[in-house]
């Protein structure tokens, strides 16, 4: 997988961590959940990229 895709997924994960941390700081459960969801999506995309890299496009 290209480095651009990997960078996008890393940015998504960071955005999720930031949202979750902001939710933790403010007690906003909705923001916490949104942050966890963003992190989960980024993680799933990374796994998909790793599979593609392993088996070739």
C-alpha positions as CSV (number, residue, x, y, z in Angstrom):
1,X,0.0,0.0,0.0
2,X,1.2,3.5,-0.7
3,X,2.7,5.7,1.9
4,X,-0.1,8.3,1.3
5,X,-2.7,5.8,2.4
6,X,-0.7,4.9,5.5
7,X,-0.3,8.6,6.3
8,X,-4.1,9.1,6.0
9,X,-4.8,6.2,8.3
10,X,-2.3,7.5,10.9
11,X,-3.9,10.9,10.7
12,X,-7.4,9.4,11.2
13,X,-6.1,7.5,14.2
14,X,-4.6,10.6,15.7
15,X,-7.8,12.5,15.1
16,X,-9.7,9.8,17.0
17,X,-7.2,9.9,19.9
18,X,-7.6,13.7,20.0
19,X,-11.4,13.5,20.0
20,X,-11.4,10.8,22.7
21,X,-9.0,12.8,24.9
22,X,-11.2,15.9,24.5
23,X,-14.2,13.9,25.4
24,X,-12.4,12.5,28.5
25,X,-11.4,16.0,29.6
26,X,-14.9,17.5,29.2
27,X,-16.9,14.4,30.2
28,X,-18.5,14.4,26.8
29,X,-19.4,10.7,26.3
30,X,-20.5,11.3,22.7
31,X,-17.2,12.8,21.8
32,X,-15.4,9.9,23.5
33,X,-17.4,7.4,21.5
34,X,-16.8,9.2,18.3
35,X,-13.1,9.2,19.0
36,X,-13.0,5.5,19.7
37,X,-15.0,4.9,16.5
38,X,-12.5,6.9,14.5
39,X,-9.6,5.0,16.0
40,X,-11.4,1.7,15.2
41,X,-12.0,2.6,11.6
42,X,-8.3,3.7,11.1
43,X,-7.2,0.4,12.7
44,X,-9.4,-1.6,10.4
45,X,-8.1,0.2,7.4
46,X,-4.5,-0.4,8.5
47,X,-5.2,-4.1,8.8
48,X,-6.7,-4.1,5.3
49,X,-3.6,-2.3,4.0
50,X,-1.3,-4.9,5.7
51,X,-3.2,-7.7,4.1
52,X,-2.9,-6.1,0.7
53,X,0.8,-5.6,1.3
54,X,1.2,-9.2,2.3
55,X,-0.6,-10.8,-0.7
56,X,0.2,-8.1,-3.2
57,X,-2.4,-5.9,-4.9
